Amino acid sequence: MSLLRMLQTIALGLCLAAPAAMAKVEIEASSSTNPAPLEAFSAFGRVEVRPITMGAPWAGQKPNEAALVNLQANLDERITPWLEEVNAGTPGAGQPRVLRIEPYVAGIRYISGGKRVFAGAFAGKSRILLKLRIVDAASGQVIAEPEFYQHAAGMAGAYSFGGADKAMLERVTSLAVDYLRANHAAAVGGPTGAG
């Protein structure tokens, strides 16, 4: 193969890959801070956490489904000590109020390790928007709905062979658990991770 032919093939490949790399998926936090919940979480005697859900159009895509498994494992690892701590308290008279936390993926673009190896930085950046719907289980009243955003740059993902993409999932769950801890004693809000 001549040098000219090889350069033409590379140029064609880059032209075909460019739209995918430049595709703009609007996944971002609406603010840099989450507002305070309606009341401190310590007003509830018990806390329950549902599994993370993910809806269309992100559900069903193989990289996103793999990210969801990792995201759930990261959340379980970080939230379990806090849950054990708050649920170990002495219940008062009667039934304790129950705080239900319903985490869901409001947006995700996850670049898998395999795609990072083959496309590198051209695969673009990974990003995730995780929301927690926090409700009074008895009344259904929404106490708070904080959001947490993180991303992994394309070059960082390429350099780490996808390690930066996995670290993004760890960071977003840490932000969520930090918010829960910070708002337990007093309703103060917290960062979204954007900015």
Secondary structure, 3 states (H helix, E strand, C coil): CCHHHHHHHHHHHHHHHHHHHHCCCCCCCCCCEECCCCCCHHHCCEEEECCCEECCCCCCCHHHHHHHHHHHHHHHHHHHHHHHHHHCCCCCCCCCCEEEEEEEEEEEECCCHHHHHHHHHHHCCEEEEEEEEEEECCCCCEEECCEEEEEECHHHHHHCCCHHHHHHHHHHHHHHHHHHHHHHHCCCCEECCCC
